[in-house]
Amino acid sequence: MVLKLVRKKKAISKIKAKPKRPTNAQRFVIEIDAQIDIAKGKKVKAGRGIKKSWIEDGADYGVKSVLVPRAGNKKLYPGSAIQISSGDGVKELTELRKDIAAGKLLGKVNALYRKPKKKT
């Protein structure tokens, strides 16, 4: 007869669950929500100051204005940007939010938050 090992169950009250850290995509969606508020004319606090808008002058790109999504100082699309057709850019931000929530740009978003490897 084969012996079957059974582990003793731990009491539920003794286990403390760690707070779940948001994924990189969730962090970027929070950034996009803040940018939507900025585009609508609200001021969003960040640390001691106010968050900067991602909307820039599009003279370098040959259009009126562009949306340059970024996390910190890193751009989502290095060397390129999203053209804004409407005046405030809310439409483009909501489209970008839908794409990230659907999982289409996970590789790019993870690359924004990835720390560079140490050189030895």
C-alpha positions, 0 to 999 in steps of 0.5 A: 500500500502506497502512503500518501503525504498530507500537509497540515492546513494553516489557520486562515487568521494567521496568514497575512496577505501582502498588499497587491502591487499594481502591474505596469499596465495598471500603473500606466492606465493611472497615468493616462487617467491623470492626463485625461483630467489635465486635458479636461482642464483640471490640475493634478498634483504629483509630489510637491508640484503639478503633473505636466501635460503630454501634449506638445507643439507638433512643429517638429512633426509637421502637425499642429499638436501631438501627444507624447505618452511617457512614464517619467522621462522615457517615451512610449514611442521614441522618436515619434508621437500620436497626432491630435485631431481634436483640440484637447486630446481626450479622444486620443488618450481614451483610445490609448487607454483602451489599447493598453487595457486590452493588452495590445501594448504590454511589451512597450509599457513593460519596457518603460518601467523596466530597470536597465541591467547592471553592467559588470 
